[in-house]
Amino acid sequence: MVTAPKVPEERLERNLNFFEIELPSWGFADTGTRFGKYRDPSAAITLQEKLDDAAQVNLYTGCCPSVAVHVLWDFPNLASVNDTLKSLKLSGVRIGSINPNVFQDQCYKFGSLANPDPSIRARALKHLTDSVNLAKLTNSRYISLWFADGSNYPGTAHFRQRRAWFVAGLQQVHECLDPEQRLLIEYKPFEPAFYHTDIADWGMALLLARDAGPQARVLIDTGHHYAGQNIEQVVAWLLSEKMLGGFHFNDRRYADDDLTLGSIDPYQAFRIFHEILLFEWETGSKAEIAFMVDQSHNLKIKTEAMIQTVVTAQELYAKASLVNYEALLEYQRGGRLIDAEETLRQAFFTDVRPLLEEWRTSRGLPKDPLKAFRESGYLEKVIKERAGRHFGKDGEETYA
């Protein structure tokens, strides 16, 4: 008979104290689909506004002190990076992972590092190495790489040659890293390439990371999988291989929907956190994993959606901290399937909100971050300040 889990208060508090999740700058801006965008009057345009909004989320949740930035979206001119950095006010947050962009410009129509044109491969490589230098200027540990390279029709791409180009390029990027920096290689099975994607799954990313060098790791985006894939098994294997470097957390209904974390399948995020915490308990060491958010708040108010996301992440991480590992392993060894599953289920269905309220109170944080933010007046303030700046005189969208 499985009994209710005894709350390991010290473990829970320790895990919450160490838990940090990075916010994406682009999550505070207007986003949409290929069909268009619905505007949020509070959405940020400039990098400073994105940092200011992120600082509000950290102020009320206490666990997201860094902001991932997207080169070209946040630093459109790498030649003037120093001037941009000097003008920024990092009020309570710091710049986190650097995300290069080798998929947006027209020259990347047929790929970046795997482009058949050597001049375009060289251009992509320069952008990547410039991004590593940006990471050094911002004291950023992680350079997060995602590539749209692939093809849409059979016979139009040389798979092995493209892989060789990727290996050569990634090795050159790796050579530019400082000793403490990490290169995170992301994968995606499809979109925008629908016949083949050059880095289509975690195995391909793992092999490329090993080829790139000892500071390269695999990054998991929870939306970058085929329907029904067991993501927590991928997590466990990469942990065993010491090659799991980071996450882009979101949720999905169909494919790479970039919905808010836990909105569709909170049990999956719980199971992922469980595999990580079980690994740490068994090994007695903290796993070096960068937790990051990667979402597209197409219809939600951006800052409120981010607070909702962070609170959900804290709740699911806290639930995973309540699993009785000793009992679980005993049930697994004994083939007691129902008892083993119930050990997870009871932790998942535990209401951790009162425990989180106590933790927040001990840290001087509001018990209800979303309520406190709404009462602060910040949203009304920025709506007033940002009103009318999203469009030019002819109704065209404008970017800072």
Rosetta blueprint (number, residue, H / E / L):
1 M L
2 V L
3 T L
4 A L
5 P L
6 K L
7 V L
8 P L
9 E H
10 E H
11 R H
12 L H
13 E H
14 R H
15 N H
16 L H
17 N H
18 F H
19 F L
20 E L
21 I L
22 E E
23 L E
24 P E
25 S H
26 W H
27 G H
28 F H
29 A L
30 D L
31 T L
32 G E
33 T E
34 R L
35 F L
36 G E
37 K E
38 Y L
39 R L
40 D L
41 P L
42 S L
43 A L
44 A L
45 I L
46 T L
47 L H
48 Q H
49 E H
50 K H
51 L H
52 D H
53 D H
54 A H
55 A H
56 Q H
57 V H
58 N H
59 L H
60 Y H
61 T H
62 G L
63 C L
64 C L
65 P L
66 S E
67 V E
68 A E
69 V E
70 H E
71 V E
72 L L
73 W L
74 D L
75 F E
76 P L
77 N L
78 L H
79 A H
80 S H
81 V H
82 N H
83 D H
84 T H
85 L H
86 K H
87 S H
88 L L
89 K L
90 L L
91 S L
92 G L
93 V L
94 R E
95 I E
96 G E
97 S E
98 I E
99 N E
100 P L
101 N L
102 V L
103 F L
104 Q L
105 D L
106 Q H
107 C H
108 Y H
109 K H
110 F H
111 G L
112 S L
113 L L
114 A L
115 N L
116 P L
117 D L
118 P H
119 S H
120 I H
121 R H
122 A H
123 R H
124 A H
125 L H
126 K H
127 H H
128 L H
129 T H
130 D H
131 S H
132 V H
133 N H
134 L H
135 A H
136 K H
137 L H
138 T L
139 N L
140 S L
141 R L
142 Y E
143 I E
144 S E
145 L E
146 W L
147 F L
148 A L
149 D L
150 G E
151 S E
152 N L
153 Y L
154 P L
155 G L
156 T L
157 A L
158 H L
159 F H
160 R H
161 Q H
162 R H
163 R H
164 A H
165 W H
166 F H
167 V H
168 A H
169 G H
170 L H
171 Q H
172 Q H
173 V H
174 H H
175 E H
176 C L
177 L L
178 D L
179 P L
180 E L
181 Q L
182 R E
183 L E
184 L E
185 I E
186 E E
187 Y L
188 K L
189 P L
190 F L
191 E L
192 P L
193 A L
194 F L
195 Y L
196 H E
197 T E
198 D L
199 I L
200 A L
201 D L
202 W H
203 G H
204 M H
205 A H
206 L H
207 L H
208 L H
209 A H
210 R H
211 D H
212 A H
213 G L
214 P L
215 Q L
216 A E
217 R E
218 V E
219 L E
220 I E
221 D E
222 T L
223 G L
224 H L
225 H L
226 Y L
227 A L
228 G L
229 Q L
230 N L
231 I H
232 E H
233 Q H
234 V H
235 V H
236 A H
237 W H
238 L H
239 L H
240 S H
241 E L
242 K L
243 M L
244 L E
245 G E
246 G E
247 F E
248 H E
249 F E
250 N L
251 D E
252 R L
253 R L
254 Y L
255 A L
256 D L
257 D L
258 D L
259 L E
260 T L
261 L L
262 G L
263 S L
264 I L
265 D L
266 P H
267 Y H
268 Q H
269 A H
270 F H
271 R H
272 I H
273 F H
274 H H
275 E H
276 I H
277 L H
278 L H
279 F H
280 E H
281 W H
282 E H
283 T H
284 G L
285 S L
286 K L
287 A L
288 E L
289 I L
290 A E
291 F E
292 M E
293 V E
294 D L
295 Q L
296 S L
297 H L
298 N L
299 L L
300 K L
301 I L
302 K H
303 T H
304 E H
305 A H
306 M H
307 I H
308 Q H
309 T H
310 V H
311 V H
312 T H
313 A H
314 Q H
315 E H
316 L H
317 Y H
318 A H
319 K H
320 A H
321 S H
322 L L
323 V L
324 N L
325 Y H
326 E H
327 A H
328 L H
329 L H
330 E H
331 Y H
332 Q H
333 R H
334 G L
335 G L
336 R L
337 L H
338 I H
339 D H
340 A H
341 E H
342 E H
343 T H
344 L H
345 R H
346 Q H
347 A H
348 F H
349 F L
350 T L
351 D L
352 V L
353 R H
354 P H
355 L H
356 L H
357 E H
358 E H
359 W H
360 R H
361 T H
362 S H
363 R L
364 G L
365 L L
366 P L
367 K L
368 D L
369 P H
370 L H
371 K H
372 A H
373 F H
374 R H
375 E H
376 S H
377 G L
378 Y H
379 L H
380 E H
381 K H
382 V H
383 I H
384 K H
385 E H
386 R H
387 A L
388 G L
389 R L
390 H L
391 F E
392 G L
393 K L
394 D L
395 G L
396 E L
397 E E
398 T L
399 Y L
400 A L
